[in-house]
Amino acid sequence: MNTIWAAARRTRRLGRAAVPVAVTALLAACTASPSAAPTTDAAPPEPCVEIKAGPVDGAMGLRSLTLEMVNCGARPYTVQGSPTVRVLDGDRKRIDVTVTEGPSSVAATGDAAPRAVTLRPGEKAEAGLLWRNTVTDPTVAAVRATYLQVAPADGEPWQTVKPDSAIDLGTTGKVGVSPWKPPSRR
């Protein structure tokens, strides 16, 4: 009410020309809705993970590299199982390669059981990619890939990574991928 009286006094001092301005201001003040309360139904931020390919390690025809996933988001991120992997050529076109869960399909190794790994912001997980550079059929062109497309799990967004050297599969056409695990302590 004090606001109305103050506006009326100003109107008398300013004369009749100020009346429409004062009335408009008063009406706006009386009809203004209170500021909207922040909504609590806002969707949580999308997870943010970044995948990198480590160096290729090769000896006697057996090759491996480590895939590293970093939680770059602001909340914990949980992943279970193995990354989903596609092998791409230099033009980023998909190469027909069999990707199996577990490296035992490529080498005589024991497969680790998949388990849930929860990463706090900034934490990392690792998975291994294993293949052989073996030519078993000289009439078939050997596969030499340049890129990988990797998703943290089925249904997750793909990321394209480039290892430091080629993925030379020979004619085997097969790679094995291990489940995500916390990084090894070196």
ZITA-V684900 format. One record per residue. N is the residue number from 1. RES is the residue in one small letter. SS is DSSP state (~ for helix, > for strand, _ for the rest). PHI is phi in whole degrees, -180 to 180 (NA if undefined). D_CENTER is the distance of its C-alpha to the mean C-alpha in Angstrom with 2 decimals. Layout:
{{N	RES	SS	PHI	D_CENTER} {N	RES	SS	PHI	D_CENTER}}
This chain:
{{1	m	_	NA	56.39} {2	n	~	-61	56.93} {3	t	~	-65	54.59} {4	i	~	-63	56.75} {5	w	~	-65	59.98} {6	a	~	-65	58.55} {7	a	~	-67	57.53} {8	a	~	-65	61.00} {9	r	~	-62	62.72} {10	r	~	-63	60.73} {11	t	~	-62	61.62} {12	r	~	-63	65.33} {13	r	~	-70	65.09} {14	l	~	-85	63.22} {15	g	_	93	65.42} {16	r	~	-66	64.83} {17	a	~	-64	62.36} {18	a	~	-86	59.70} {19	v	~	-60	60.07} {20	p	~	-60	57.55} {21	v	~	-67	54.93} {22	a	~	-66	55.59} {23	v	~	-66	55.56} {24	t	~	-61	52.25} {25	a	~	-63	50.73} {26	l	~	-66	52.20} {27	l	~	-64	50.95} {28	a	~	-63	47.43} {29	a	~	-68	47.54} {30	c	~	-78	48.92} {31	t	~	-100	46.59} {32	a	_	-64	43.32} {33	s	_	-80	40.84} {34	p	_	-62	39.35} {35	s	_	-60	35.92} {36	a	_	-67	33.24} {37	a	_	-74	31.71} {38	p	_	-61	27.96} {39	t	_	-79	26.34} {40	t	_	-99	24.97} {41	d	_	-89	23.35} {42	a	_	-62	20.40} {43	a	_	-68	17.09} {44	p	_	-65	14.93} {45	p	_	-61	12.04} {46	e	_	-63	8.76} {47	p	_	-64	6.47} {48	c	_	-126	4.49} {49	v	>	-129	3.48} {50	e	>	-121	5.19} {51	i	>	-112	7.36} {52	k	>	-128	11.00} {53	a	>	-105	14.18} {54	g	_	-80	17.23} {55	p	_	-68	20.75} {56	v	_	-81	22.53} {57	d	>	-114	25.33} {58	g	>	-137	28.17} {59	a	>	-155	31.68} {60	m	_	51	34.27} {61	g	_	89	32.05} {62	l	>	-97	29.28} {63	r	>	-120	25.93} {64	s	>	-151	22.80} {65	l	>	-149	19.66} {66	t	>	-102	17.14} {67	l	>	-95	13.39} {68	e	>	-116	11.86} {69	m	>	-116	8.63} {70	v	>	-115	8.68} {71	n	>	-81	8.01} {72	c	_	-98	8.17} {73	g	_	-91	8.88} {74	a	_	-103	12.49} {75	r	_	-137	12.85} {76	p	_	-60	12.73} {77	y	>	-129	10.07} {78	t	>	-113	11.94} {79	v	>	-133	11.42} {80	q	>	-134	14.57} {81	g	_	91	15.88} {82	s	>	-104	14.83} {83	p	_	-66	11.91} {84	t	>	-94	12.79} {85	v	>	-127	14.08} {86	r	>	-123	15.93} {87	v	>	-104	18.36} {88	l	>	-123	19.09} {89	d	_	-84	22.19} {90	g	_	-65	22.81} {91	d	_	-94	22.57} {92	r	_	65	19.13} {93	k	_	-96	21.00} {94	r	>	-69	20.31} {95	i	_	-102	22.89} {96	d	_	-73	24.42} {97	v	_	-134	23.62} {98	t	>	-85	23.72} {99	v	>	-112	20.75} {100	t	>	-112	21.97} {101	e	>	-81	20.59} {102	g	_	97	22.46} {103	p	~	-75	23.99} {104	s	~	-66	27.51} {105	s	~	-73	27.65} {106	v	_	-109	27.73} {107	a	_	-141	29.60} {108	a	_	-75	31.76} {109	t	_	-129	29.36} {110	g	_	-82	28.78} {111	d	_	-87	25.54} {112	a	_	-74	23.84} {113	a	_	-73	23.41} {114	p	_	-64	19.88} {115	r	_	-147	19.35} {116	a	>	-70	16.97} {117	v	>	-124	15.20} {118	t	>	-106	14.31} {119	l	>	-107	12.70} {120	r	_	-77	14.05} {121	p	_	-50	12.57} {122	g	_	90	12.86} {123	e	_	-81	13.44} {124	k	>	-123	12.51} {125	a	>	-132	12.92} {126	e	>	-129	14.41} {127	a	>	-139	15.30} {128	g	>	-107	18.09} {129	l	>	-119	18.86} {130	l	>	-131	22.63} {131	w	>	-154	24.98} {132	r	>	-116	28.56} {133	n	_	-100	30.14} {134	t	>	-125	33.12} {135	v	_	-105	35.27} {136	t	_	-104	37.17} {137	d	_	-138	38.37} {138	p	_	-68	39.71} {139	t	_	-87	39.96} {140	v	_	-107	36.21} {141	a	_	-66	34.08} {142	a	_	-69	31.79} {143	v	>	-87	28.04} {144	r	>	-134	26.43} {145	a	>	-101	22.74} {146	t	_	-113	20.93} {147	y	>	-126	17.21} {148	l	>	-126	14.76} {149	q	>	-106	12.09} {150	v	>	-131	9.83} {151	a	>	-118	7.84} {152	p	_	-57	7.55} {153	a	_	-162	10.41} {154	d	_	-55	12.54} {155	g	_	86	11.54} {156	e	_	-88	7.74} {157	p	_	-65	6.36} {158	w	>	-83	7.68} {159	q	>	-131	7.35} {160	t	>	-96	10.92} {161	v	>	-127	12.34} {162	k	_	-122	16.05} {163	p	_	-63	17.93} {164	d	_	-71	20.95} {165	s	_	-145	23.34} {166	a	_	-65	23.76} {167	i	>	-99	23.00} {168	d	>	-97	26.65} {169	l	>	-86	27.05} {170	g	>	63	30.73} {171	t	_	-111	31.82} {172	t	_	-69	30.20} {173	g	_	62	27.27} {174	k	>	-144	25.41} {175	v	>	-131	22.56} {176	g	>	-116	21.79} {177	v	>	-128	18.57} {178	s	_	-89	18.85} {179	p	>	-70	17.00} {180	w	_	-64	14.55} {181	k	>	-149	16.82} {182	p	>	-61	17.13} {183	p	_	-62	17.96} {184	s	_	-70	21.62} {185	r	_	-89	23.95} {186	r	_	-105	25.79}}
